[in-house]
Amino acid sequence: MTPRKRKRDETTSSKIRKAEEISSETCLDQPGDQSIHEVVKNEPSTLPAVHYDPDTTEPISCSLKSLDELLSWKRNEASPFNVATVPLASRLPPLDRCPRRTLVSHDMMGGYLEDRFIQGAEQETPYAFYHWEYIDIFNYFSHQMVTIPPVVWTNAAHKHGVLSVGTFITEWTDGAKICEAFLADEESYRAAADKLVQISYCYGFDGWLINIENVLSETAVRNTGPFLRYLTDQMHERVPGSVVIWYDSVLKNGSLNWQNELNDNNRQVMVLTASVGGDLGLMFFDACDGIFTNYNWTEQSLERMKSFSAAQGRFADIYVGVDVFARGKALELIRKYELSTAIFAPGWVYECHEKADFRKNQDKFWSLLSEYLYIHRPSTSLPFISSFCQGFGKRFYWRGQVEMERSWFNLHAQEIQPLYLSENMEKGGWLRSRGCSEDAWIGGSSLMVEGVIPSGLPEVCARIFSLHVPLATRTFVSFVYKPPVGVKVSLELKTIDVPLCTFKGTEEIASTSVFPEALAEDNQLVEQFVQNCGRWTSDGWASRCFLLKMIGCSLREVCISFSRDEGDEDVSFNCRIGEIMFLDAESLHAPLQSVQGICVNDVVWQTGASNEHEHTMKVLLNATLRWQYPPQQVRHFRIHWRHLRGPDPRIRSGSLTLIGRSYSTLYRVVELEVPAAPGLIELVVEPVSREGFRVPEDRWGRRTLSYSSSGNP
């Protein structure tokens, strides 16, 4: 792969259409059987600097910094790269049935750090969140007026069934001026709300935290309740399942005074209406989906909210704030009063501690809170696949082999995350699971399970997934791991009957364990699976396949059992898990699709001397590729290029070189050094199926690009 200064899952058809609507050129504008011709011109990029890095033309996520920017926002000028391509996954319990919710507000050093690079970044020790099973809502927070969540966060959250929410904030004197403008009258607040709704709908995230931290005039405060109600209603209509949450700061009289609780002062605005002849209550809390309280509450604050009449029936909508920087553990007290919580700035474990210890500190932090948090179960149909990649790593691996030898960060690559648990057992036994980037099967990390099998216990069992996946009549299971010395490893699957569950048509099982037997290597399904995947060098990795024959069952838990080979002494072990996959066995024979309709646009050329001692010119290509492919079939795409020929016809065509990976049907080629003009190159899109199956080369997408210098058309 070409080194760069920075390098930077399932897509719905409606979101593909969104991206195409934003684009200035669709693939239909370029006939598929023709080469594209470009003239190399060393001219500045005309791409909007808010959406593309001005030096490299990499696509980036950004905020809106002023009311003028908000009101002038146009969908056809939005960034197609920042559109979320992963639909919100289902989970149990769903948000509306979760009695005590957990919101995380991600505030880190002003936001839009390396996570702003949509195609990923080179970073030795990045921050990433991966304890998604504990939270319901992820809020991306910055002190810019309109904080649009970077798409990498929205896609990662959606993959785990977590809502992604942006922030609308006004602060201090400048904030008061903004509020006077957009809260001046109904027309003004509706115009602002309409833009917020359009932005959320366009980019595919799920709502807003409204954080007004400045004094409001009588007119502005009178219009705040109607603004919240209108925004909430419009969000619910355009983005089903979305939320609008109000921050506890402004009182009903317009003063700025944090209450640290929900009460009459911040619940409602009292408006004198001559036409009615009395007071009309327009509620802050009642106008939207919840309130995020300030952090300096006491137990008396919780008691008052619990008995407050306006809170009855809506305890889950009260998110009691916990500032990780400023307070110790308070979650136990919040849960005692059956309220939700908003954890602000959990990146404290990254910002204020050694970056090299980030994983250890983050796991410890969430382990301390886990007793007071729900574990949500992903609810999905087959296939269910995870290689445990956390979205960053020291290298990028493919089937146990290093594909890229450098540190990287790209949350698009984050797989469904397992349970990271630490458990002490009787007789001195213990278990711990953690992500580890020292070796991986696919991506940047694997799951390391460590523990001790104590004397007197035959085995220990690690629960790695809690989920709800209806199984096929014949479900094929693939399990990749590195066998530990002196310890046997086996799968234990827990199922529930729906309503009657049978195993192999004979043994009736109700909410109990299944211990599948491994299939022989010469089994027909195993041979088909290996043929689909292609052979690989094992390098210590073992692959075992299983077949479950079950009727009317759903998979509830995935566990791994560890038992000693012999004897009865304490045995310590560590076992690296690379991937687990559950497929409908019939899908092993399903045909794979071809990439269609590649187009190339937004081309920017850069030229310069190769080095100070040479007179040859370096030519760099920057361009956007688009194509069509069924989103439910793909894990990611590999983007390649090769030189077809140059000025000298005796020069043979080059071999394919990997440029990078895309997690949508869109990719920005950045600073690709190509031969001097005139030249002809080929850009190639290789789909990688969700199962990791090889797609034959005749189904890859290809587009040729010829180019000449401005003096040689």
C-alpha positions, 0 to 999 in steps of 0.5 A: 500500500502507498504510505500517506500522511493520513489515512484515514456495513450494511447499507440501506437502499434509501441511504444509497439514494441519499448519497447519490442525491447529494453527489453532483454526478452519478454513475449513469453519467459515465458509460461503463464500457468507456475509458475516462480521459483527464488532462493533468492540470496542477490547479488548486482543488475546488472541493469545499474545504469544510468537507475535504482536507485542503491539503490532501482532499481527504473527506472529513466530517465537520460542524456548523459554527454559526446561525448563518451556516445553519440557515443556509445549509443545503442538502445538495451541498452536503458531504456524501461521505458523511452519510451514515450507511449502517441502519440502526440495528435492532436490540433487546430491550429496545429503547422505548422499553428500557426502564433505565437508560444510559446516554454517553456524551463524548466530549474530547478536546473540542471534538473532530480529532482523528475521527474527522477523517472519514476514511480513517487515520494513521494514529498510534494510540487512538480513542475508541468506544467499544462497550456498546452493550451498556449504552442506549444513546451516544451523543457527540459533543463539541462547543461548535454551534451545530455538532454533526456526529462524524459518520464513523461514530454513527455507523459504529453506534448503529451497528450495535443498535445505539442511537447517535445524537448531535448537539445544538449549543449556544453559550454566553454572550454570543449564544444569547445573540443567536437565541434572540435571532432564531427564537424571535418568532415562530417563523424564525424558530421553525426555520432553524428547527427545519434545518436541524431536521434536514441535517439529521435526516440527510446524514442519517443520525438520530436526533439532538441534544439541545444545550442552551447555556445563556440568558434568554429574553422574555420573547426568546424564552417564550418561544423555546418551548414551542421550538422544542415541541416543533423540532421534536415532532418533526424529528419523529416524523422524518426520523422514526425512533429519534430523540430530542433531549433538553439540557438543564440550564435555562429557567422558565424566566430566562435566567441561566441557573443550573438546577441539577434536577427536573423541577418547576423552574426548568420544566415549563415556561409560563406565558401570559396570553391575553387571548386566553386571559391566563397563563399557558404552560409550555413545557421544556421537559414535556415538549421533548423526549427527555432532560439531561440534568447538570452534574451537581445533584444530591440524593435529595435532588433524586428524591425530589425528582422521584416524587415530582408530578411531571416525572411520573411515568417518565423516569426513564426520560430523566438522564441524571448527569455524571461528569466523569472528570468532576465526580466519583461513581454516582451511578449506584445512587441514580439507579436506586431512584430508577432514573436514567443517566448521562455519562459525560466525557468518559474519554477521561480514561484516555485524556488523563491517563497513559495512552498505552494503557487505554484499553486496560483503563477503559475496561476497568472503568466500564467494569466498575459501572457494569453492575448498574447497567443493562446488557443489551442483546443484538437482535438480528437475523443470520448471518451473525459474524464478528472478528472482534475488531475494535476499529483500530490496531497496530496492523491490519490483518486478513485471515491471520496475515498482516495486510498493512504494517502500520497503526491505523484507526477507522471505526467503520471497521469496528465489528459487533463487539463481544462482552468484555467481562471480568469474573471471579469464581469459586475455588480461586478461578477467574476469567477475563476477556479483553481486546488485544491488538498484538495479533488478529484474524481480521482487522486490528484486534482479536478477543483474548480470554484469560483465566484460571481453571481451579483445582476441583472445577472441571472447566470454566466458561466465558460468555462472549455474546448475549444476543437474540438470533433466530437460527436456520433449520441448518446453521453452519458455525465457523470458529477461529482461535489459537489453541492454548497449551494444556487446555481444551476449548469447546463451544457452548451455545445457549438457545431458547425455544420459539416455542418448541425447540428440537435439536437434531429433530429428537432432543427437546431443549428449552432455554438450555445449552447445546455443545455442538460437535465439530465437523470433519474436514472432509464434510461436504459443507466444510469443503464448500466453506473452505472453497469459498474462503480460499486456503490460508496459512494457519500461523497457529490459527485453528478453524473448526466448523459445526452444523446445528440442526434446530427447529424453532430456536433462537441463539441466546448466548455464545460461550466458550468452555475451557477444560484442562487436558488432565490432572486436577491442579490449577491451570492458567490459560490464555486463548486468542479468539479470531472470529465466530460466524453463524450462517444459514447453511444454504448461503454457502451455495449462494452466488455472489454479485458483481460490482456495477456502474463504477464512476470517477469524479471530483478529480484533482491533480497534484504535481511536483518534483520527485525529489530535489535531485531529480528532474522528473515530475511526480503526478498525484491523482485524487478522485472519488469512486462510486459504484453499486453493490448489494450492501447486505452482502459485503463486509468491505471493499478493497480498492486497487489500481494498476498501470496499464501502459505508458509512453513506451509501449514496451513497458508491461502493465503493472500488477494490482496494488492495494490503495485502501478499503471502503466500508460503503460504495464510495471511496476517495483516492488520495495522493495516488502517485501514478506514472507521468502523463500520458498514461493509462491506469485501471481502478479496481473495486474488489468486494469482500463478502460479509463471510469473508468469501472470495469474490471471483475477479470477473465480478470485480468492478473496473474503470480505466482512466487515461490522462495527458498533460495540458500540452498533449491532449 
